[in-house]
Amino acid sequence: MALKVSLLAVRNGSAEKAVEALALDYLKRCGKTLPAVSRTYRTEAALLAAVADERKSGATQFFMADLGGASLDSLQFAEKLRSARDGGVRHVVLAIGPASGWSEEARSMADLRLALGAMTLPHELAWLVLAEQIYRASTILQGHPYHLGH
């Protein structure tokens, strides 16, 4: 069974249409190898409730984008997903938090805190970067040359 990835975000308002189209295109490209979906929530509490619901079914891990998290390159991120999949995880929830940052409660729930770099990014850009990295991970896991620029 394939590992499913959900890209969640706390976001008030709608995304810029061009950014949204690009992000959704990357997620769609993941296909059956790494099925990926995207959802948004108005509050951290609503997002965390969704994560808690997913965890009730078991075999779910929660990764969050967080400035103080681990800095992984694309191969290392793909390896985290491979390790989760091979370890019996069926669903990875990857989330972008509120503009004010994650609460300590949320941070304590995370199985992995992931930094996107030292710079602070707008939510839309972080969402696009993560969507592309999910797609890149799917190609790495398939041995496809996309990651190498071929």
Number of C-alpha atoms within 10 A of each C-alpha: 10 13 20 20 22 19 21 21 25 21 19 12 9 9 15 9 9 8 14 15 12 15 22 17 15 20 26 16 18 22 12 13 17 25 19 25 16 17 12 18 18 13 14 21 13 13 22 19 11 14 21 15 12 17 16 9 10 13 15 23 21 22 20 24 25 21 18 12 16 14 16 15 11 15 15 12 18 21 16 15 24 17 12 18 19 12 10 13 19 18 25 24 23 25 28 25 23 18 13 6 14 17 12 8 9 16 18 11 16 18 14 18 21 21 17 20 15 9 8 11 14 9 17 18 14 17 24 20 17 21 26 20 20 27 27 25 27 26 20 20 16 11 10 13 11 13 16 9 5 6
